Amino acid sequence: MPRETVAEKAVRFISQERVRFQVLTPEYALATVHGDTNDYETGYKRGRWYCSCMNATESCSHIRAARMIFRAIIGAIQKGETTDGNTDGSL
Ligand SMILES: [Zn+2]
């Protein structure tokens, strides 16, 4: 079996519900990602992503997983697709 790519790993983290957001706004986000060996703090601040893992870059699997969820949710909010019918853009 070929080695799992970073992108595949990120998708696996999401499908296994291993990404937990404590904060999720368009300007600022903070998540805990339950990785294969440890939990990592991943966040978004002032337009940049960061991660507490050793190879923290914008392309580590933890950031990728958090960013996929972030983009999906923020995108939905910006389109007004909130479940309670609140379309004024507030969180
Ligand atoms: Zn990481």
PDB file of the backbone (N, CA, C, O) and the ligand in Angstrom, with CONECT records:
HET     ZN  A 101       1
ATOM      1  N   MET A   1       0.850  -1.198   0.000  1.00  0.00           N
ATOM      2  CA  MET A   1       0.000   0.000   0.000  1.00  0.00           C
ATOM      3  C   MET A   1       0.880   1.240   0.000  1.00  0.00           C
ATOM      4  O   MET A   1       1.792   1.355   0.818  1.00  0.00           O
ATOM      5  N   PRO A   2       0.610   2.174  -0.917  1.00  0.00           N
ATOM      6  CA  PRO A   2       1.465   3.372  -0.974  1.00  0.00           C
ATOM      7  C   PRO A   2       1.330   4.223   0.272  1.00  0.00           C
ATOM      8  O   PRO A   2       0.303   4.199   0.951  1.00  0.00           O
ATOM      9  N   ARG A   3       2.368   4.966   0.560  1.00  0.00           N
ATOM     10  CA  ARG A   3       2.367   5.844   1.724  1.00  0.00           C
ATOM     11  C   ARG A   3       1.296   6.915   1.564  1.00  0.00           C
ATOM     12  O   ARG A   3       1.105   7.473   0.483  1.00  0.00           O
ATOM     13  N   GLU A   4       0.620   7.179   2.640  1.00  0.00           N
ATOM     14  CA  GLU A   4      -0.456   8.172   2.650  1.00  0.00           C
ATOM     15  C   GLU A   4       0.116   9.575   2.410  1.00  0.00           C
ATOM     16  O   GLU A   4       1.091   9.969   3.049  1.00  0.00           O
ATOM     17  N   THR A   5      -0.487  10.314   1.499  1.00  0.00           N
ATOM     18  CA  THR A   5      -0.022  11.683   1.262  1.00  0.00           C
ATOM     19  C   THR A   5      -0.566  12.610   2.366  1.00  0.00           C
ATOM     20  O   THR A   5      -1.462  12.244   3.128  1.00  0.00           O
ATOM     21  N   VAL A   6       0.006  13.813   2.422  1.00  0.00           N
ATOM     22  CA  VAL A   6      -0.450  14.787   3.421  1.00  0.00           C
ATOM     23  C   VAL A   6      -1.936  15.103   3.215  1.00  0.00           C
ATOM     24  O   VAL A   6      -2.699  15.200   4.176  1.00  0.00           O
ATOM     25  N   ALA A   7      -2.332  15.261   1.950  1.00  0.00           N
ATOM     26  CA  ALA A   7      -3.727  15.586   1.660  1.00  0.00           C
ATOM     27  C   ALA A   7      -4.653  14.441   2.067  1.00  0.00           C
ATOM     28  O   ALA A   7      -5.734  14.678   2.607  1.00  0.00           O
ATOM     29  N   GLU A   8      -4.233  13.207   1.812  1.00  0.00           N
ATOM     30  CA  GLU A   8      -5.058  12.050   2.196  1.00  0.00           C
ATOM     31  C   GLU A   8      -5.185  11.944   3.711  1.00  0.00           C
ATOM     32  O   GLU A   8      -6.234  11.587   4.247  1.00  0.00           O
ATOM     33  N   LYS A   9      -4.094  12.261   4.375  1.00  0.00           N
ATOM     34  CA  LYS A   9      -4.095  12.230   5.831  1.00  0.00           C
ATOM     35  C   LYS A   9      -5.069  13.274   6.395  1.00  0.00           C
ATOM     36  O   LYS A   9      -5.817  13.006   7.335  1.00  0.00           O
ATOM     37  N   ALA A  10      -5.037  14.461   5.799  1.00  0.00           N
ATOM     38  CA  ALA A  10      -5.929  15.528   6.243  1.00  0.00           C
ATOM     39  C   ALA A  10      -7.390  15.108   6.081  1.00  0.00           C
ATOM     40  O   ALA A  10      -8.211  15.347   6.967  1.00  0.00           O
ATOM     41  N   VAL A  11      -7.709  14.490   4.959  1.00  0.00           N
ATOM     42  CA  VAL A  11      -9.079  14.029   4.727  1.00  0.00           C
ATOM     43  C   VAL A  11      -9.451  12.951   5.751  1.00  0.00           C
ATOM     44  O   VAL A  11     -10.579  12.912   6.243  1.00  0.00           O
ATOM     45  N   ARG A  12      -8.496  12.084   6.061  1.00  0.00           N
ATOM     46  CA  ARG A  12      -8.761  11.031   7.056  1.00  0.00           C
ATOM     47  C   ARG A  12      -9.045  11.646   8.429  1.00  0.00           C
ATOM     48  O   ARG A  12      -9.960  11.211   9.127  1.00  0.00           O
ATOM     49  N   PHE A  13      -8.261  12.658   8.816  1.00  0.00           N
ATOM     50  CA  PHE A  13      -8.504  13.321  10.106  1.00  0.00           C
ATOM     51  C   PHE A  13      -9.928  13.871  10.166  1.00  0.00           C
ATOM     52  O   PHE A  13     -10.599  13.768  11.193  1.00  0.00           O
ATOM     53  N   ILE A  14     -10.381  14.452   9.062  1.00  0.00           N
ATOM     54  CA  ILE A  14     -11.728  15.022   9.033  1.00  0.00           C
ATOM     55  C   ILE A  14     -12.777  13.911   9.105  1.00  0.00           C
ATOM     56  O   ILE A  14     -13.736  14.007   9.871  1.00  0.00           O
ATOM     57  N   SER A  15     -12.593  12.863   8.310  1.00  0.00           N
ATOM     58  CA  SER A  15     -13.604  11.802   8.273  1.00  0.00           C
ATOM     59  C   SER A  15     -13.676  11.066   9.607  1.00  0.00           C
ATOM     60  O   SER A  15     -14.718  10.514   9.960  1.00  0.00           O
ATOM     61  N   GLN A  16     -12.583  11.057  10.339  1.00  0.00           N
ATOM     62  CA  GLN A  16     -12.574  10.401  11.654  1.00  0.00           C
ATOM     63  C   GLN A  16     -12.894  11.388  12.788  1.00  0.00           C
ATOM     64  O   GLN A  16     -12.753  11.062  13.966  1.00  0.00           O
ATOM     65  N   GLU A  17     -13.319  12.578  12.418  1.00  0.00           N
ATOM     66  CA  GLU A  17     -13.717  13.612  13.389  1.00  0.00           C
ATOM     67  C   GLU A  17     -12.619  13.904  14.403  1.00  0.00           C
ATOM     68  O   GLU A  17     -12.868  13.997  15.605  1.00  0.00           O
ATOM     69  N   ARG A  18     -11.412  14.045  13.896  1.00  0.00           N
ATOM     70  CA  ARG A  18     -10.277  14.305  14.773  1.00  0.00           C
ATOM     71  C   ARG A  18      -9.882  15.774  14.819  1.00  0.00           C
ATOM     72  O   ARG A  18      -8.860  16.128  15.408  1.00  0.00           O
ATOM     73  N   VAL A  19     -10.691  16.630  14.199  1.00  0.00           N
ATOM     74  CA  VAL A  19     -10.432  18.072  14.231  1.00  0.00           C
ATOM     75  C   VAL A  19     -11.519  18.728  15.066  1.00  0.00           C
ATOM     76  O   VAL A  19     -12.700  18.606  14.743  1.00  0.00           O
ATOM     77  N   ARG A  20     -11.144  19.417  16.126  1.00  0.00           N
ATOM     78  CA  ARG A  20     -12.105  20.084  17.008  1.00  0.00           C
ATOM     79  C   ARG A  20     -11.802  21.574  17.062  1.00  0.00           C
ATOM     80  O   ARG A  20     -10.731  21.979  17.514  1.00  0.00           O
ATOM     81  N   PHE A  21     -12.736  22.381  16.605  1.00  0.00           N
ATOM     82  CA  PHE A  21     -12.546  23.835  16.652  1.00  0.00           C
ATOM     83  C   PHE A  21     -13.052  24.385  17.979  1.00  0.00           C
ATOM     84  O   PHE A  21     -14.176  24.106  18.396  1.00  0.00           O
ATOM     85  N   GLN A  22     -12.203  25.171  18.633  1.00  0.00           N
ATOM     86  CA  GLN A  22     -12.643  25.920  19.817  1.00  0.00           C
ATOM     87  C   GLN A  22     -13.164  27.293  19.391  1.00  0.00           C
ATOM     88  O   GLN A  22     -14.117  27.818  19.967  1.00  0.00           O
ATOM     89  N   VAL A  23     -12.521  27.860  18.375  1.00  0.00           N
ATOM     90  CA  VAL A  23     -12.920  29.158  17.841  1.00  0.00           C
ATOM     91  C   VAL A  23     -12.931  29.036  16.324  1.00  0.00           C
ATOM     92  O   VAL A  23     -12.028  28.430  15.746  1.00  0.00           O
ATOM     93  N   LEU A  24     -13.950  29.608  15.669  1.00  0.00           N
ATOM     94  CA  LEU A  24     -13.986  29.565  14.207  1.00  0.00           C
ATOM     95  C   LEU A  24     -14.696  30.816  13.706  1.00  0.00           C
ATOM     96  O   LEU A  24     -15.923  30.852  13.618  1.00  0.00           O
ATOM     97  N   THR A  25     -13.922  31.829  13.382  1.00  0.00           N
ATOM     98  CA  THR A  25     -14.458  33.052  12.793  1.00  0.00           C
ATOM     99  C   THR A  25     -13.639  33.333  11.531  1.00  0.00           C
ATOM    100  O   THR A  25     -12.586  32.724  11.341  1.00  0.00           O
ATOM    101  N   PRO A  26     -14.102  34.249  10.656  1.00  0.00           N
ATOM    102  CA  PRO A  26     -13.338  34.545   9.436  1.00  0.00           C
ATOM    103  C   PRO A  26     -11.948  35.112   9.731  1.00  0.00           C
ATOM    104  O   PRO A  26     -11.042  34.965   8.910  1.00  0.00           O
ATOM    105  N   GLU A  27     -11.761  35.755  10.886  1.00  0.00           N
ATOM    106  CA  GLU A  27     -10.472  36.386  11.214  1.00  0.00           C
ATOM    107  C   GLU A  27      -9.574  35.518  12.075  1.00  0.00           C
ATOM    108  O   GLU A  27      -8.350  35.647  12.043  1.00  0.00           O
ATOM    109  N   TYR A  28     -10.184  34.645  12.836  1.00  0.00           N
ATOM    110  CA  TYR A  28      -9.413  33.917  13.825  1.00  0.00           C
ATOM    111  C   TYR A  28     -10.012  32.532  14.048  1.00  0.00           C
ATOM    112  O   TYR A  28     -11.227  32.388  14.185  1.00  0.00           O
ATOM    113  N   ALA A  29      -9.154  31.514  14.082  1.00  0.00           N
ATOM    114  CA  ALA A  29      -9.629  30.160  14.346  1.00  0.00           C
ATOM    115  C   ALA A  29      -8.619  29.430  15.218  1.00  0.00           C
ATOM    116  O   ALA A  29      -7.415  29.675  15.141  1.00  0.00           O
ATOM    117  N   LEU A  30      -9.126  28.537  16.040  1.00  0.00           N
ATOM    118  CA  LEU A  30      -8.264  27.733  16.892  1.00  0.00           C
ATOM    119  C   LEU A  30      -8.845  26.322  16.953  1.00  0.00           C
ATOM    120  O   LEU A  30     -10.016  26.135  17.283  1.00  0.00           O
ATOM    121  N   ALA A  31      -8.005  25.328  16.629  1.00  0.00           N
ATOM    122  CA  ALA A  31      -8.487  23.950  16.606  1.00  0.00           C
ATOM    123  C   ALA A  31      -7.471  23.015  17.246  1.00  0.00           C
ATOM    124  O   ALA A  31      -6.272  23.294  17.257  1.00  0.00           O
ATOM    125  N   THR A  32      -7.960  21.917  17.772  1.00  0.00           N
ATOM    126  CA  THR A  32      -7.101  20.836  18.228  1.00  0.00           C
ATOM    127  C   THR A  32      -7.254  19.694  17.228  1.00  0.00           C
ATOM    128  O   THR A  32      -8.367  19.260  16.934  1.00  0.00           O
ATOM    129  N   VAL A  33      -6.122  19.211  16.707  1.00  0.00           N
ATOM    130  CA  VAL A  33      -6.159  18.096  15.773  1.00  0.00           C
ATOM    131  C   VAL A  33      -5.535  16.882  16.461  1.00  0.00           C
ATOM    132  O   VAL A  33      -4.379  16.912  16.883  1.00  0.00           O
ATOM    133  N   HIS A  34      -6.321  15.823  16.560  1.00  0.00           N
ATOM    134  CA  HIS A  34      -5.838  14.595  17.184  1.00  0.00           C
ATOM    135  C   HIS A  34      -5.066  13.801  16.132  1.00  0.00           C
ATOM    136  O   HIS A  34      -5.651  13.055  15.347  1.00  0.00           O
ATOM    137  N   GLY A  35      -3.749  13.974  16.130  1.00  0.00           N
ATOM    138  CA  GLY A  35      -2.905  13.325  15.132  1.00  0.00           C
ATOM    139  C   GLY A  35      -2.650  11.864  15.449  1.00  0.00           C
ATOM    140  O   GLY A  35      -3.215  11.326  16.401  1.00  0.00           O
ATOM    141  N   ASP A  36      -1.801  11.216  14.656  1.00  0.00           N
ATOM    142  CA  ASP A  36      -1.536   9.791  14.846  1.00  0.00           C
ATOM    143  C   ASP A  36      -0.740   9.522  16.120  1.00  0.00           C
ATOM    144  O   ASP A  36      -0.868   8.450  16.712  1.00  0.00           O
ATOM    145  N   THR A  37       0.084  10.486  16.551  1.00  0.00           N
ATOM    146  CA  THR A  37       0.878  10.272  17.755  1.00  0.00           C
ATOM    147  C   THR A  37       0.587  11.271  18.860  1.00  0.00           C
ATOM    148  O   THR A  37       0.777  10.963  20.036  1.00  0.00           O
ATOM    149  N   ASN A  38       0.130  12.461  18.502  1.00  0.00           N
ATOM    150  CA  ASN A  38      -0.110  13.504  19.492  1.00  0.00           C
ATOM    151  C   ASN A  38      -1.303  14.364  19.089  1.00  0.00           C
ATOM    152  O   ASN A  38      -1.836  14.253  17.985  1.00  0.00           O
ATOM    153  N   ASP A  39      -1.701  15.223  20.024  1.00  0.00           N
ATOM    154  CA  ASP A  39      -2.671  16.265  19.694  1.00  0.00           C
ATOM    155  C   ASP A  39      -1.901  17.534  19.359  1.00  0.00           C
ATOM    156  O   ASP A  39      -0.884  17.834  19.985  1.00  0.00           O
ATOM    157  N   TYR A  40      -2.391  18.283  18.363  1.00  0.00           N
ATOM    158  CA  TYR A  40      -1.705  19.503  17.953  1.00  0.00           C
ATOM    159  C   TYR A  40      -2.666  20.685  17.973  1.00  0.00           C
ATOM    160  O   TYR A  40      -3.849  20.568  17.654  1.00  0.00           O
ATOM    161  N   GLU A  41      -2.111  21.816  18.357  1.00  0.00           N
ATOM    162  CA  GLU A  41      -2.872  23.062  18.325  1.00  0.00           C
ATOM    163  C   GLU A  41      -2.639  23.700  16.962  1.00  0.00           C
ATOM    164  O   GLU A  41      -1.504  24.002  16.595  1.00  0.00           O
ATOM    165  N   THR A  42      -3.702  23.899  16.231  1.00  0.00           N
ATOM    166  CA  THR A  42      -3.621  24.505  14.902  1.00  0.00           C
ATOM    167  C   THR A  42      -4.527  25.728  14.891  1.00  0.00           C
ATOM    168  O   THR A  42      -5.640  25.695  15.417  1.00  0.00           O
ATOM    169  N   GLY A  43      -4.043  26.798  14.290  1.00  0.00           N
ATOM    170  CA  GLY A  43      -4.868  27.997  14.305  1.00  0.00           C
ATOM    171  C   GLY A  43      -4.622  28.906  13.113  1.00  0.00           C
ATOM    172  O   GLY A  43      -3.683  28.726  12.337  1.00  0.00           O
ATOM    173  N   TYR A  44      -5.502  29.885  13.002  1.00  0.00           N
ATOM    174  CA  TYR A  44      -5.464  30.870  11.925  1.00  0.00           C
ATOM    175  C   TYR A  44      -5.559  32.245  12.553  1.00  0.00           C
ATOM    176  O   TYR A  44      -6.485  32.534  13.310  1.00  0.00           O
ATOM    177  N   LYS A  45      -4.594  33.086  12.230  1.00  0.00           N
ATOM    178  CA  LYS A  45      -4.545  34.411  12.838  1.00  0.00           C
ATOM    179  C   LYS A  45      -3.876  35.360  11.871  1.00  0.00           C
ATOM    180  O   LYS A  45      -2.837  35.030  11.298  1.00  0.00           O
ATOM    181  N   ARG A  46      -4.454  36.537  11.680  1.00  0.00           N
ATOM    182  CA  ARG A  46      -3.908  37.569  10.790  1.00  0.00           C
ATOM    183  C   ARG A  46      -3.520  37.002   9.419  1.00  0.00           C
ATOM    184  O   ARG A  46      -2.455  37.321   8.890  1.00  0.00           O
ATOM    185  N   GLY A  47      -4.381  36.169   8.856  1.00  0.00           N
ATOM    186  CA  GLY A  47      -4.158  35.665   7.513  1.00  0.00           C
ATOM    187  C   GLY A  47      -3.167  34.520   7.394  1.00  0.00           C
ATOM    188  O   GLY A  47      -2.834  34.100   6.286  1.00  0.00           O
ATOM    189  N   ARG A  48      -2.683  34.001   8.546  1.00  0.00           N
ATOM    190  CA  ARG A  48      -1.697  32.923   8.492  1.00  0.00           C
ATOM    191  C   ARG A  48      -2.136  31.740   9.354  1.00  0.00           C
ATOM    192  O   ARG A  48      -2.791  31.894  10.385  1.00  0.00           O
ATOM    193  N   TRP A  49      -1.749  30.563   8.889  1.00  0.00           N
ATOM    194  CA  TRP A  49      -1.996  29.339   9.654  1.00  0.00           C
ATOM    195  C   TRP A  49      -0.736  28.952  10.404  1.00  0.00           C
ATOM    196  O   TRP A  49       0.377  29.177   9.928  1.00  0.00           O
ATOM    197  N   TYR A  50      -0.915  28.380  11.555  1.00  0.00           N
ATOM    198  CA  TYR A  50       0.230  27.869  12.304  1.00  0.00           C
ATOM    199  C   TYR A  50      -0.172  26.544  12.951  1.00  0.00           C
ATOM    200  O   TYR A  50      -1.355  26.220  13.062  1.00  0.00           O
ATOM    201  N   CYS A  51       0.845  25.785  13.374  1.00  0.00           N
ATOM    202  CA  CYS A  51       0.593  24.476  13.974  1.00  0.00           C
ATOM    203  C   CYS A  51       1.689  24.192  14.988  1.00  0.00           C
ATOM    204  O   CYS A  51       2.826  24.635  14.821  1.00  0.00           O
ATOM    205  N   SER A  52       1.352  23.462  16.028  1.00  0.00           N
ATOM    206  CA  SER A  52       2.337  23.165  17.072  1.00  0.00           C
ATOM    207  C   SER A  52       3.179  21.928  16.760  1.00  0.00           C
ATOM    208  O   SER A  52       4.017  21.548  17.578  1.00  0.00           O
ATOM    209  N   CYS A  53       2.984  21.288  15.605  1.00  0.00           N
ATOM    210  CA  CYS A  53       3.763  20.089  15.304  1.00  0.00           C
ATOM    211  C   CYS A  53       5.182  20.451  14.876  1.00  0.00           C
ATOM    212  O   CYS A  53       5.476  21.609  14.580  1.00  0.00           O
ATOM    213  N   MET A  54       6.046  19.458  14.847  1.00  0.00           N
ATOM    214  CA  MET A  54       7.460  19.712  14.567  1.00  0.00           C
ATOM    215  C   MET A  54       7.715  20.247  13.172  1.00  0.00           C
ATOM    216  O   MET A  54       8.570  21.113  12.985  1.00  0.00           O
ATOM    217  N   ASN A  55       6.984  19.743  12.194  1.00  0.00           N
ATOM    218  CA  ASN A  55       7.190  20.241  10.831  1.00  0.00           C
ATOM    219  C   ASN A  55       6.078  21.195  10.447  1.00  0.00           C
ATOM    220  O   ASN A  55       5.447  21.050   9.400  1.00  0.00           O
ATOM    221  N   ALA A  56       5.844  22.189  11.323  1.00  0.00           N
ATOM    222  CA  ALA A  56       4.740  23.119  11.104  1.00  0.00           C
ATOM    223  C   ALA A  56       4.992  23.993   9.886  1.00  0.00           C
ATOM    224  O   ALA A  56       5.839  24.886   9.911  1.00  0.00           O
ATOM    225  N   THR A  57       4.269  23.734   8.853  1.00  0.00           N
ATOM    226  CA  THR A  57       4.233  24.590   7.670  1.00  0.00           C
ATOM    227  C   THR A  57       2.774  24.671   7.267  1.00  0.00           C
ATOM    228  O   THR A  57       1.938  23.955   7.819  1.00  0.00           O
ATOM    229  N   GLU A  58       2.461  25.523   6.325  1.00  0.00           N
ATOM    230  CA  GLU A  58       1.070  25.633   5.912  1.00  0.00           C
ATOM    231  C   GLU A  58       0.607  24.361   5.219  1.00  0.00           C
ATOM    232  O   GLU A  58      -0.580  24.225   4.921  1.00  0.00           O
ATOM    233  N   SER A  59       1.507  23.434   4.958  1.00  0.00           N
ATOM    234  CA  SER A  59       1.079  22.217   4.274  1.00  0.00           C
ATOM    235  C   SER A  59       1.164  20.982   5.167  1.00  0.00           C
ATOM    236  O   SER A  59       1.111  19.863   4.656  1.00  0.00           O
ATOM    237  N   CYS A  60       1.295  21.149   6.481  1.00  0.00           N
ATOM    238  CA  CYS A  60       1.247  19.954   7.334  1.00  0.00           C
ATOM    239  C   CYS A  60      -0.191  19.438   7.360  1.00  0.00           C
ATOM    240  O   CYS A  60      -1.134  20.188   7.106  1.00  0.00           O
ATOM    241  N   SER A  61      -0.347  18.173   7.665  1.00  0.00           N
ATOM    242  CA  SER A  61      -1.675  17.551   7.564  1.00  0.00           C
ATOM    243  C   SER A  61      -2.673  18.158   8.538  1.00  0.00           C
ATOM    244  O   SER A  61      -3.873  18.172   8.264  1.00  0.00           O
ATOM    245  N   HIS A  62      -2.188  18.665   9.682  1.00  0.00           N
ATOM    246  CA  HIS A  62      -3.104  19.238  10.683  1.00  0.00           C
ATOM    247  C   HIS A  62      -3.700  20.546  10.179  1.00  0.00           C
ATOM    248  O   HIS A  62      -4.905  20.779  10.276  1.00  0.00           O
ATOM    249  N   ILE A  63      -2.816  21.403   9.632  1.00  0.00           N
ATOM    250  CA  ILE A  63      -3.303  22.661   9.074  1.00  0.00           C
ATOM    251  C   ILE A  63      -4.230  22.385   7.901  1.00  0.00           C
ATOM    252  O   ILE A  63      -5.276  23.020   7.771  1.00  0.00           O
ATOM    253  N   ARG A  64      -3.853  21.448   7.054  1.00  0.00           N
ATOM    254  CA  ARG A  64      -4.703  21.153   5.894  1.00  0.00           C
ATOM    255  C   ARG A  64      -6.092  20.701   6.310  1.00  0.00           C
ATOM    256  O   ARG A  64      -7.094  21.131   5.739  1.00  0.00           O
ATOM    257  N   ALA A  65      -6.143  19.833   7.306  1.00  0.00           N
ATOM    258  CA  ALA A  65      -7.447  19.337   7.766  1.00  0.00           C
ATOM    259  C   ALA A  65      -8.272  20.487   8.339  1.00  0.00           C
ATOM    260  O   ALA A  65      -9.449  20.636   8.013  1.00  0.00           O
ATOM    261  N   ALA A  66      -7.643  21.303   9.202  1.00  0.00           N
ATOM    262  CA  ALA A  66      -8.367  22.421   9.812  1.00  0.00           C
ATOM    263  C   ALA A  66      -8.796  23.424   8.751  1.00  0.00           C
ATOM    264  O   ALA A  66      -9.898  23.969   8.812  1.00  0.00           O
ATOM    265  N   ARG A  67      -7.921  23.667   7.779  1.00  0.00           N
ATOM    266  CA  ARG A  67      -8.206  24.666   6.748  1.00  0.00           C
ATOM    267  C   ARG A  67      -9.361  24.232   5.842  1.00  0.00           C
ATOM    268  O   ARG A  67     -10.163  25.060   5.410  1.00  0.00           O
ATOM    269  N   MET A  68      -9.441  22.922   5.557  1.00  0.00           N
ATOM    270  CA  MET A  68     -10.548  22.429   4.722  1.00  0.00           C
ATOM    271  C   MET A  68     -11.892  22.694   5.405  1.00  0.00           C
ATOM    272  O   MET A  68     -12.844  23.139   4.765  1.00  0.00           O
ATOM    273  N   ILE A  69     -11.956  22.418   6.698  1.00  0.00           N
ATOM    274  CA  ILE A  69     -13.198  22.646   7.441  1.00  0.00           C
ATOM    275  C   ILE A  69     -13.466  24.144   7.527  1.00  0.00           C
ATOM    276  O   ILE A  69     -14.583  24.604   7.291  1.00  0.00           O
ATOM    277  N   PHE A  70     -12.414  24.901   7.872  1.00  0.00           N
ATOM    278  CA  PHE A  70     -12.527  26.354   7.989  1.00  0.00           C
ATOM    279  C   PHE A  70     -13.110  26.958   6.710  1.00  0.00           C
ATOM    280  O   PHE A  70     -14.061  27.738   6.757  1.00  0.00           O
ATOM    281  N   ARG A  71     -12.526  26.587   5.570  1.00  0.00           N
ATOM    282  CA  ARG A  71     -12.983  27.165   4.304  1.00  0.00           C
ATOM    283  C   ARG A  71     -14.415  26.779   3.993  1.00  0.00           C
ATOM    284  O   ARG A  71     -15.189  27.604   3.508  1.00  0.00           O
ATOM    285  N   ALA A  72     -14.775  25.534   4.266  1.00  0.00           N
ATOM    286  CA  ALA A  72     -16.141  25.076   3.995  1.00  0.00           C
ATOM    287  C   ALA A  72     -17.135  25.844   4.849  1.00  0.00           C
ATOM    288  O   ALA A  72     -18.179  26.280   4.364  1.00  0.00           O
ATOM    289  N   ILE A  73     -16.805  26.007   6.125  1.00  0.00           N
ATOM    290  CA  ILE A  73     -17.745  26.654   7.045  1.00  0.00           C
ATOM    291  C   ILE A  73     -17.795  28.160   6.803  1.00  0.00           C
ATOM    292  O   ILE A  73     -18.879  28.739   6.726  1.00  0.00           O
ATOM    293  N   ILE A  74     -16.637  28.794   6.684  1.00  0.00           N
ATOM    294  CA  ILE A  74     -16.628  30.237   6.445  1.00  0.00           C
ATOM    295  C   ILE A  74     -17.303  30.547   5.105  1.00  0.00           C
ATOM    296  O   ILE A  74     -18.037  31.529   4.985  1.00  0.00           O
ATOM    297  N   GLY A  75     -17.051  29.707   4.105  1.00  0.00           N
ATOM    298  CA  GLY A  75     -17.685  29.896   2.803  1.00  0.00           C
ATOM    299  C   GLY A  75     -19.199  29.804   2.910  1.00  0.00           C
ATOM    300  O   GLY A  75     -19.923  30.588   2.296  1.00  0.00           O
ATOM    301  N   ALA A  76     -19.673  28.839   3.695  1.00  0.00           N
ATOM    302  CA  ALA A  76     -21.119  28.669   3.881  1.00  0.00           C
ATOM    303  C   ALA A  76     -21.705  29.864   4.610  1.00  0.00           C
ATOM    304  O   ALA A  76     -22.782  30.345   4.257  1.00  0.00           O
ATOM    305  N   ILE A  77     -21.001  30.344   5.626  1.00  0.00           N
ATOM    306  CA  ILE A  77     -21.489  31.507   6.385  1.00  0.00           C
ATOM    307  C   ILE A  77     -21.571  32.721   5.460  1.00  0.00           C
ATOM    308  O   ILE A  77     -22.550  33.468   5.490  1.00  0.00           O
ATOM    309  N   GLN A  78     -20.542  32.911   4.644  1.00  0.00           N
ATOM    310  CA  GLN A  78     -20.521  34.083   3.777  1.00  0.00           C
ATOM    311  C   GLN A  78     -21.609  34.021   2.708  1.00  0.00           C
ATOM    312  O   GLN A  78     -22.019  35.056   2.182  1.00  0.00           O
ATOM    313  N   LYS A  79     -22.078  32.820   2.385  1.00  0.00           N
ATOM    314  CA  LYS A  79     -23.182  32.678   1.440  1.00  0.00           C
ATOM    315  C   LYS A  79     -24.524  32.743   2.144  1.00  0.00           C
ATOM    316  O   LYS A  79     -25.569  32.655   1.499  1.00  0.00           O
ATOM    317  N   GLY A  80     -24.505  32.895   3.452  1.00  0.00           N
ATOM    318  CA  GLY A  80     -25.751  32.989   4.197  1.00  0.00           C
ATOM    319  C   GLY A  80     -26.416  31.648   4.451  1.00  0.00           C
ATOM    320  O   GLY A  80     -27.608  31.586   4.755  1.00  0.00           O
ATOM    321  N   GLU A  81     -25.643  30.569   4.325  1.00  0.00           N
ATOM    322  CA  GLU A  81     -26.230  29.230   4.509  1.00  0.00           C
ATOM    323  C   GLU A  81     -26.183  28.788   5.971  1.00  0.00           C
ATOM    324  O   GLU A  81     -25.623  27.741   6.293  1.00  0.00           O
ATOM    325  N   THR A  82     -26.757  29.568   6.821  1.00  0.00           N
ATOM    326  CA  THR A  82     -26.801  29.164   8.218  1.00  0.00           C
ATOM    327  C   THR A  82     -28.085  28.418   8.492  1.00  0.00           C
ATOM    328  O   THR A  82     -29.107  28.691   7.864  1.00  0.00           O
ATOM    329  N   THR A  83     -28.049  27.492   9.408  1.00  0.00           N
ATOM    330  CA  THR A  83     -29.201  26.610   9.624  1.00  0.00           C
ATOM    331  C   THR A  83     -30.371  27.326  10.263  1.00  0.00           C
ATOM    332  O   THR A  83     -31.513  26.890  10.125  1.00  0.00           O
ATOM    333  N   ASP A  84     -30.101  28.434  10.971  1.00  0.00           N
ATOM    334  CA  ASP A  84     -31.209  29.105  11.647  1.00  0.00           C
ATOM    335  C   ASP A  84     -31.816  30.233  10.806  1.00  0.00           C
ATOM    336  O   ASP A  84     -32.647  30.998  11.294  1.00  0.00           O
ATOM    337  N   GLY A  85     -31.398  30.329   9.548  1.00  0.00           N
ATOM    338  CA  GLY A  85     -31.978  31.332   8.673  1.00  0.00           C
ATOM    339  C   GLY A  85     -31.446  32.737   8.908  1.00  0.00           C
ATOM    340  O   GLY A  85     -31.959  33.704   8.345  1.00  0.00           O
ATOM    341  N   ASN A  86     -30.428  32.847   9.732  1.00  0.00           N
ATOM    342  CA  ASN A  86     -29.817  34.155   9.998  1.00  0.00           C
ATOM    343  C   ASN A  86     -28.889  34.506   8.840  1.00  0.00           C
ATOM    344  O   ASN A  86     -27.836  33.889   8.679  1.00  0.00           O
ATOM    345  N   THR A  87     -29.271  35.483   8.042  1.00  0.00           N
ATOM    346  CA  THR A  87     -28.489  35.799   6.855  1.00  0.00           C
ATOM    347  C   THR A  87     -27.835  37.166   6.952  1.00  0.00           C
ATOM    348  O   THR A  87     -27.432  37.724   5.932  1.00  0.00           O
ATOM    349  N   ASP A  88     -27.720  37.714   8.144  1.00  0.00           N
ATOM    350  CA  ASP A  88     -27.122  39.055   8.252  1.00  0.00           C
ATOM    351  C   ASP A  88     -25.599  38.998   8.343  1.00  0.00           C
ATOM    352  O   ASP A  88     -24.945  40.032   8.477  1.00  0.00           O
ATOM    353  N   GLY A  89     -25.035  37.798   8.270  1.00  0.00           N
ATOM    354  CA  GLY A  89     -23.582  37.669   8.237  1.00  0.00           C
ATOM    355  C   GLY A  89     -22.927  37.610   9.592  1.00  0.00           C
ATOM    356  O   GLY A  89     -21.714  37.419   9.670  1.00  0.00           O
ATOM    357  N   SER A  90     -23.674  37.764  10.658  1.00  0.00           N
ATOM    358  CA  SER A  90     -23.057  37.696  11.978  1.00  0.00           C
ATOM    359  C   SER A  90     -22.852  36.239  12.372  1.00  0.00           C
ATOM    360  O   SER A  90     -23.540  35.343  11.884  1.00  0.00           O
ATOM    361  N   LEU A  91     -21.895  36.024  13.261  1.00  0.00           N
ATOM    362  CA  LEU A  91     -21.638  34.670  13.717  1.00  0.00           C
ATOM    363  C   LEU A  91     -22.400  34.430  15.008  1.00  0.00           C
ATOM    364  O   LEU A  91     -22.326  33.340  15.575  1.00  0.00           O
TER     365      LEU A  91
HETATM  366 ZN    ZN A 101       0.952  20.226  12.033  1.00  0.00          ZN2+
END
